[in-house]
Amino acid sequence: MQIEIRGAEKLSFRERQVVTLKEMGFSNDQVAGRLGISTSTVATLFGRARTKGYAVVIIIPGHSLGLFGPDDEGE
């Protein structure tokens, strides 16, 4: 699985960190603990990032979902 943040160039470095962790399913408390910041700062950064606009794209290879057999990979 690969995660891509489209519009990341609009975000600060810290906003990108928060967005990545939040979009991976971490809670504000977990993000705060990992980054060494307060939960209110996490909420502020995430809110600010959302107003700037970004899109998260998750790329999952088809074979990991069992959608393709070995003969279908090249098509």
C-alpha positions, -999 to 999 in steps of 0.1 A, spaced: 0 0 0 12 35 -8 -2 68 4 0 99 -17 -10 134 -5 -20 155 -35 -17 192 -28 10 186 -2 30 215 -16 4 238 0 10 223 35 38 231 59 61 203 70 43 199 103 8 199 86 20 171 63 31 151 93 -2 155 110 -22 148 79 -3 117 71 -8 102 106 -45 113 108 -53 98 74 -36 66 85 -62 64 113 -42 77 143 -62 97 169 -52 132 179 -37 118 211 -16 93 192 -4 119 167 4 143 196 24 117 213 44 107 182 52 143 173 57 157 208 30 183 205 -3 190 222 -36 175 210 -49 210 205 -20 218 182 -28 186 163 -64 197 158 -53 232 148 -28 219 122 -52 194 108 -79 220 105 -56 244 88 -45 217 64 -81 209 55 -88 246 46 -58 246 23 -72 216 4 -55 183 -2 -65 149 -14 -53 115 -1 -48 88 -26 -42 52 -14 -26 30 -40 -32 -7 -34 -17 -32 -58 -44 -55 -73 -25 -87 -65 -27 -79 -28 -65 -79 -31 -66 -112 -49 -81 -95 -80 -55 -108 -105 -38 -141 -111 -2 -145 -122 -12 -144 -159 -31 -111 -156 -4 -89 -141 9 -76 -174 -24 -66 -189 
